[in-house]
Amino acid sequence: MRIDEAAEAYLRHLEQVRRLSPATVRAYRSDLAGLHAACGDSELADIDLEALRDWLWQAVQRGDSRATIARRTAAVRGFFAWATETEAVDADPSLRLVSPKRGKTLPKVATAETLDELLTAMAEAAAAGDPGALRDHAVLELLYGAAVRVSELCGLDIDDLDPDRRTVRVLGKGAKERVVPFGLPALRAVEAYLVRGRPVLAARAVEPGGTTASALFLGARGGRLGPRAVYDLVSRRLGPELGAQVGPHALRHSAATHLLDGGADLRAVQEILGHASLGTTQIYTHVSSERLTASYRLAHPRA
């Protein structure tokens, strides 16, 4: 079996059997496409440890980050573990492949004051009634208020909202569903968008009443709002405040950190974020302690 044929079979396995998220499958597809490009139309059984090491070395030479190389290592290990299990190959050449340690980088977090000023300014802009401004305000309020991922936000339907309980039902990684709360400012922003913004955007749809009819957030042409548009929005609005290229995850990071700063229980934050492991959530305790240390050094006369 050629490597490209095996890769397609493996990706189908990830989608249909393991039911991984579309974003995860896309990442695996990209990594395996890179392996295919490096090895050519080789037979899967002809790929050995040296070929895999050479592929990763090319990534190092290109200047790819440790996190990217570690992800590619994990992708190829999963691929060959599956190939060995299905007897596509006799032995797994990736067993001795060493993954680089990821650098310990803390997520970028905006202060509560910064976000309050930003969201207040967006609320004032939305008050004029522009449908795009109403939507953008609701998007940022919900990203921060519910600490959801951008893929979860873009996948929301109107029926996923429960205004009375102020909760939203989201479909997270691994097709796991959870219900998360959000605050009154987010509710007001979303309701204003639903009444005055969404109907205008829906009227622009090429196929009114089509597959995006139930989508909560719509783009300029009436289709379901995509992650790229949300990335652009957050980068444009929050990037200048943080002095860096940031995406929607910065609002999720900020929400988690502010919850812990405010005394929320770590396991409650884990449930809100939808993390499978408590260890993933614990990074925000480090962010909080870093902020505490920075405040101490600025404020204490004997620091």
C-alpha positions in Angstrom: 0.0 0.0 0.0 1.4 3.4 -1.0 1.7 6.1 1.7 -1.0 8.3 0.2 -3.5 5.5 0.1 -2.7 4.5 3.7 -3.0 8.1 4.9 -6.5 8.4 3.4 -7.6 5.2 5.1 -6.2 6.4 8.4 -7.9 9.7 8.1 -11.2 8.0 7.4 -10.5 5.9 10.6 -10.0 9.1 12.6 -13.3 10.6 11.3 -15.6 7.6 11.4 -14.2 5.4 14.2 -12.4 7.7 16.6 -14.7 10.6 15.7 -12.1 13.3 16.1 -13.0 16.9 15.4 -12.7 18.2 11.9 -10.0 20.6 13.0 -7.9 17.7 14.4 -8.4 15.7 11.3 -7.3 18.6 9.1 -4.1 18.9 11.2 -3.4 15.2 10.7 -4.1 15.5 7.0 -1.6 18.4 6.7 1.1 16.5 8.6 0.7 13.3 6.6 0.6 15.3 3.3 4.0 16.7 4.4 5.3 13.2 5.0 4.0 12.1 1.6 5.7 15.1 -0.1 9.0 14.2 1.6 8.9 10.5 0.8 7.2 10.6 -2.6 5.0 7.8 -3.7 6.8 5.2 -1.6 5.3 2.0 -0.3 4.4 2.4 3.3 6.5 -0.6 4.2 9.6 1.0 2.7 9.5 4.0 5.1 12.0 3.5 7.9 13.2 5.4 11.0 15.8 7.3 9.1 13.2 8.5 6.6 11.1 9.8 9.4 14.0 11.5 11.1 15.0 13.2 7.8 11.4 14.5 7.4 11.5 16.0 10.9 15.0 17.4 10.3 13.6 19.2 7.2 11.0 20.8 9.5 13.8 22.0 11.9 15.7 23.4 9.0 12.6 25.4 7.9 12.4 26.9 11.4 9.2 25.2 12.4 8.4 25.6 16.1 8.9 22.8 18.7 5.2 22.6 19.2 4.7 22.0 15.4 7.4 19.3 15.3 6.0 17.6 18.4 2.5 17.6 16.8 3.9 16.0 13.6 5.8 13.4 15.6 2.5 12.5 17.4 0.7 12.4 14.1 3.1 10.0 12.5 3.3 7.8 15.6 -0.5 7.5 15.5 -0.4 6.7 11.8 2.1 3.9 12.1 0.5 2.5 15.2 -2.7 2.2 13.2 -0.8 0.7 10.2 0.8 -1.9 12.4 -2.5 -2.8 14.1 -4.2 -3.2 10.7 -1.2 -5.2 9.4 -0.4 -2.6 6.7 3.2 -2.8 7.9 5.0 -5.5 9.8 6.9 -3.2 12.2 6.4 0.3 13.5 9.4 2.5 12.4 8.2 5.4 14.6 8.7 3.7 17.9 12.1 5.2 18.4 11.2 8.6 17.0 12.0 11.2 19.6 9.7 14.1 20.1 11.1 17.5 21.1 9.9 18.9 24.4 7.5 21.8 24.0 8.6 25.1 25.2 6.8 26.4 28.3 5.0 29.4 27.1 2.1 31.0 29.0 -0.9 32.1 27.0 -1.5 35.8 26.4 -4.1 37.3 28.7 -5.8 40.6 28.6 -6.7 42.4 31.8 -10.3 42.6 32.9 -10.0 46.4 32.6 -8.8 46.2 29.0 -11.7 43.9 28.0 -14.2 46.0 29.8 -13.1 49.1 27.8 -13.1 47.1 24.6 -16.5 45.6 25.0 -18.0 48.9 26.2 -16.7 50.6 23.1 -18.1 47.8 20.9 -21.5 48.2 22.7 -21.5 51.9 21.9 -20.7 51.2 18.2 -23.5 48.5 18.1 -26.0 50.9 19.5 -26.2 52.6 16.1 -27.8 49.5 14.7 -25.3 48.3 12.1 -25.8 44.5 11.8 -22.1 43.8 11.5 -21.4 45.8 14.7 -24.2 44.1 16.5 -22.9 40.7 15.5 -19.2 41.5 16.3 -20.2 42.8 19.8 -22.2 39.6 20.5 -19.4 37.4 19.2 -16.8 38.9 21.5 -19.1 39.0 24.5 -19.9 35.3 24.1 -16.3 34.3 23.4 -15.3 35.9 26.6 -18.4 35.4 28.7 -18.7 31.6 28.0 -15.0 30.9 27.4 -15.8 28.8 24.3 -13.5 27.8 21.5 -13.9 29.6 18.1 -15.0 26.3 16.5 -17.7 25.9 19.1 -18.9 29.5 18.7 -19.1 29.2 14.9 -21.0 25.9 15.2 -23.7 27.3 17.4 -27.4 27.3 16.4 -30.1 29.6 17.7 -31.7 26.7 19.6 -28.4 26.1 21.5 -29.1 29.2 23.5 -31.1 29.2 26.7 -31.7 32.8 27.6 -33.7 32.1 30.7 -30.9 30.1 32.3 -28.2 32.1 30.6 -26.5 29.0 29.3 -25.4 27.8 25.9 -25.0 24.2 24.6 -21.7 23.6 22.7 -20.2 20.7 20.9 -16.6 20.5 21.9 -13.6 18.3 20.9 -14.3 14.7 20.4 -18.0 15.5 19.7 -18.4 16.0 23.5 -21.4 18.2 24.4 -21.4 20.5 27.4 -23.6 23.3 28.7 -21.8 26.5 29.9 -23.1 29.7 31.5 -22.6 33.2 30.3 -23.2 36.6 31.8 -25.9 39.3 31.5 -23.8 41.5 29.2 -23.4 38.7 26.7 -27.1 37.9 26.9 -28.0 41.6 26.1 -25.5 41.7 23.2 -26.8 38.4 21.7 -30.5 39.4 22.1 -29.8 42.8 20.4 -28.0 41.0 17.6 -30.9 38.5 17.2 -33.5 41.2 17.0 -31.8 43.9 15.0 -28.7 42.4 13.3 -29.3 38.8 12.3 -32.5 39.3 10.3 -30.6 41.8 8.1 -27.7 39.4 7.5 -30.1 36.5 6.9 -31.8 38.5 4.2 -28.5 38.6 2.3 -28.3 34.8 2.1 -28.0 33.4 -1.4 -30.3 30.6 -0.4 -32.6 31.9 2.3 -33.8 29.1 4.6 -30.9 26.8 3.5 -28.5 24.8 5.7 -27.4 27.9 7.6 -30.9 29.0 8.5 -30.4 27.8 12.1 -26.9 29.3 12.6 -26.6 31.7 15.4 -23.9 33.9 13.9 -24.0 34.9 10.2 -21.4 36.4 7.9 -21.8 39.4 5.7 -23.4 37.3 2.9 -25.8 35.5 5.2 -23.9 32.2 5.5 -22.7 30.7 8.8 -19.9 32.8 10.3 -16.5 31.1 9.8 -13.5 30.9 12.2 -11.3 33.0 9.9 -13.7 35.9 10.2 -13.6 35.6 14.0 -9.8 35.4 14.0 -9.7 38.6 11.9 -12.2 40.3 14.3 -10.3 39.5 17.5 -6.9 40.3 15.9 -8.2 43.7 14.8 -9.8 44.6 18.0 -7.6 43.0 20.7 -4.3 42.8 18.9 -3.4 46.5 19.5 -4.2 46.1 23.2 -1.9 43.1 23.7 0.7 44.3 21.3 0.8 40.9 19.5 -1.0 38.9 16.9 -3.8 37.3 18.9 -6.8 35.1 18.0 -10.1 34.1 19.7 -8.2 31.8 22.1 -6.9 34.9 23.9 -10.4 35.6 25.1 -10.8 32.0 26.3 -7.4 32.3 28.1 -8.5 35.6 29.6 -11.8 34.2 30.8 -10.2 31.2 32.5 -7.5 33.3 34.2 -10.1 35.9 35.4 -12.3 33.1 36.8 -9.4 31.7 38.8 -8.3 35.2 39.9 -11.9 35.7 41.2 -11.7 32.5 43.3 -13.4 30.0 41.0 -12.7 26.3 41.7 -10.2 24.7 39.3 -12.5 21.8 38.5 -15.4 24.1 37.8 -13.2 26.0 35.3 -12.2 22.6 33.8 -15.9 21.9 33.2 -16.6 25.3 31.7 -13.6 25.0 29.3 -14.4 21.4 28.4 -10.9 20.1 29.2 -10.6 16.3 29.4 -7.6 16.7 31.7 -7.2 18.9 34.8 -3.6 19.3 33.9 -4.6 21.3 30.8 -6.6 23.7 33.0 -3.7 24.1 35.5 -1.7 26.2 33.1 -4.1 29.1 34.1 -3.0 28.8 37.7 0.5 29.6 36.5 -0.8 32.6 34.6 -2.5 33.8 37.8 0.6 33.3 39.9 2.7 35.1 37.2 0.3 38.1 37.4 0.4 38.0 41.2 4.2 38.1 41.1 4.2 40.9 38.6 1.8 43.0 40.7 3.9 42.3 43.9 7.1 43.5 42.2 5.4 46.6 41.0 3.6 47.5 44.2 5.6 46.2 47.2 8.2 48.7 48.5 10.6 45.8 49.4 10.2 43.8 46.2 
